[in-house]
Amino acid sequence: MQPKNPSDSRTVMTDLVLPSETNPLNNLFGGELLARMDRAASIAARRHSRRITVTASVNHVAFNHPVPLGSVVTVEAAVSRAFNTSMEIYIDVWMEDRQNRKRSKANEAIYTFVAVDDSGIPTKVPALIPETDLEKERFEGALRRKQLSLILAKRMKPSDATELKALFMGKSPN
């Protein structure tokens, strides 16, 4: 399988916040934003794996800033790391102010998707080769995030989490 770069999976979705998608404060519903992020992440995962993909987990969501009615919202997603059958997708959400058109980061999230065959059986995905400094930073962090998730799910012993131990002990995992 030929390795890929994060840019191969990059997905950008831009839309307008409409009245039916807002809460009583006239801000985008969190659930609506989660759905938009899930769709963008799904496309990114599929572009990377060229397979059917399913959401395995929502590992992190930060609703840092409300997104007001009428704002232009852009969801950017890309694979940040590929494992055996799973992929971590990092998502940045940007909003454009309707008055001054200034673009600012509103939210971010990290999802995990699994590639499956036509029967729903997990299948291997291509490796990922990060290129930019940000892609390399997200790539390195993905292994620590995966180890933490596995520990919390009781699928990994803390003593086996070499990347996490190195982070807290200040030692190289090798």
C-alpha positions in Angstrom: 0.0 0.0 0.0 1.4 3.4 -1.0 1.8 5.8 1.9 -0.1 9.1 1.7 0.2 12.6 3.0 -2.3 14.5 5.1 -2.9 16.8 2.1 -4.3 13.8 0.2 -7.2 13.6 2.6 -7.8 17.3 3.2 -11.4 18.1 3.2 -12.9 21.6 3.4 -16.6 22.2 3.8 -18.1 25.7 3.9 -21.6 26.6 4.8 -23.8 29.3 6.3 -25.4 29.1 9.8 -29.2 29.3 9.2 -32.0 30.1 11.7 -33.2 26.5 12.0 -29.7 25.4 13.1 -29.4 27.8 16.1 -30.3 27.7 19.8 -32.2 30.4 21.7 -29.1 32.5 21.8 -28.9 32.5 18.0 -25.7 30.4 18.0 -25.1 27.2 16.0 -26.3 24.1 17.9 -23.3 22.0 19.2 -25.0 18.9 17.7 -25.2 20.5 14.3 -21.5 21.4 14.4 -20.7 17.8 15.5 -22.6 16.5 12.5 -20.8 18.8 10.1 -17.4 17.7 11.6 -18.4 14.1 11.4 -19.2 14.4 7.7 -15.9 16.2 6.9 -13.9 13.7 8.9 -15.7 10.8 7.1 -14.7 12.2 3.7 -11.1 12.7 4.9 -10.9 9.1 6.2 -12.4 7.8 3.0 -10.0 9.8 0.8 -7.1 8.4 2.8 -8.2 4.8 2.9 -10.3 4.5 -0.3 -12.6 2.4 1.8 -15.9 2.6 3.6 -15.2 4.3 6.9 -17.1 4.4 10.2 -16.8 6.7 13.1 -15.1 4.8 16.0 -14.9 7.6 18.5 -15.0 11.3 19.1 -11.8 11.7 21.1 -11.9 15.5 21.7 -14.2 18.4 21.0 -13.5 22.0 22.0 -16.4 24.4 21.7 -14.2 27.4 22.2 -16.3 30.1 20.6 -20.0 30.3 19.8 -20.8 30.5 16.1 -23.5 33.1 15.5 -26.4 33.0 13.1 -25.4 34.2 9.7 -21.8 33.2 10.1 -19.9 31.5 7.3 -18.5 28.3 8.9 -15.6 26.3 7.3 -14.8 22.8 8.6 -11.3 21.6 7.7 -10.4 17.9 8.2 -7.4 15.8 7.4 -5.9 12.5 8.6 -3.3 13.2 11.2 -2.2 9.6 11.7 -3.0 6.2 10.3 -2.6 3.1 12.4 -3.4 -0.5 11.3 -7.1 -0.1 10.4 -7.9 3.2 12.1 -7.2 6.8 11.3 -7.1 9.8 13.5 -8.8 12.8 11.9 -8.0 16.3 13.2 -10.6 18.9 12.5 -10.4 22.7 12.6 -13.5 24.9 12.5 -13.3 28.4 11.3 -15.9 31.1 11.3 -16.1 34.3 9.2 -17.7 37.3 10.9 -20.6 38.6 8.8 -19.7 42.2 9.4 -16.0 42.5 8.9 -15.4 39.1 7.2 -12.6 38.4 9.7 -11.8 34.7 9.9 -11.1 33.1 13.3 -10.8 29.6 14.7 -13.9 28.7 16.6 -13.5 25.1 17.5 -11.5 21.9 16.9 -12.0 18.2 17.3 -10.3 14.9 16.9 -12.2 11.9 15.6 -11.2 8.3 15.0 -12.4 6.4 12.0 -12.0 2.7 11.0 -11.8 1.5 7.4 -14.0 -1.5 6.7 -14.6 -3.8 3.7 -18.1 -4.4 2.2 -18.9 -6.9 5.0 -18.0 -4.4 7.7 -14.7 -6.1 8.7 -11.9 -3.7 9.6 -9.3 -3.5 6.8 -5.8 -2.1 6.6 -5.2 1.5 5.7 -2.1 3.2 4.0 0.6 4.7 6.2 0.7 8.5 6.6 3.7 10.7 6.0 3.3 14.2 7.5 5.0 17.1 5.7 4.5 20.4 7.5 5.5 21.2 11.1 1.9 21.2 12.2 1.2 17.8 10.5 4.3 16.4 12.2 3.2 17.8 15.6 -0.3 16.3 15.2 1.2 13.0 13.9 3.4 12.6 17.0 0.6 13.5 19.4 -1.8 11.0 17.8 0.1 8.0 19.2 0.0 9.4 22.8 -3.7 10.2 22.4 -4.3 6.6 21.1 -2.4 5.1 24.1 -4.4 7.2 26.5 -7.7 6.1 24.9 -6.6 2.5 25.1 -5.7 2.8 28.8 -9.0 4.5 29.6 -10.9 1.7 27.7 -8.8 -0.9 29.7 -7.4 -2.3 26.5 -3.8 -1.3 27.4 -1.8 -1.4 30.6 -0.4 2.0 31.6 3.0 0.3 31.9 2.9 -0.5 28.1 2.2 3.1 27.0 5.8 3.9 26.1 4.9 7.3 24.4 2.9 8.5 27.4 5.6 7.4 29.9 8.2 9.2 27.9 6.0 12.4 27.9 5.7 12.3 31.7 9.1 10.9 32.6 11.1 13.0 30.1 12.6 10.0 28.4 12.7 8.7 24.9 10.4 5.8 24.2 13.2 3.9 22.4 
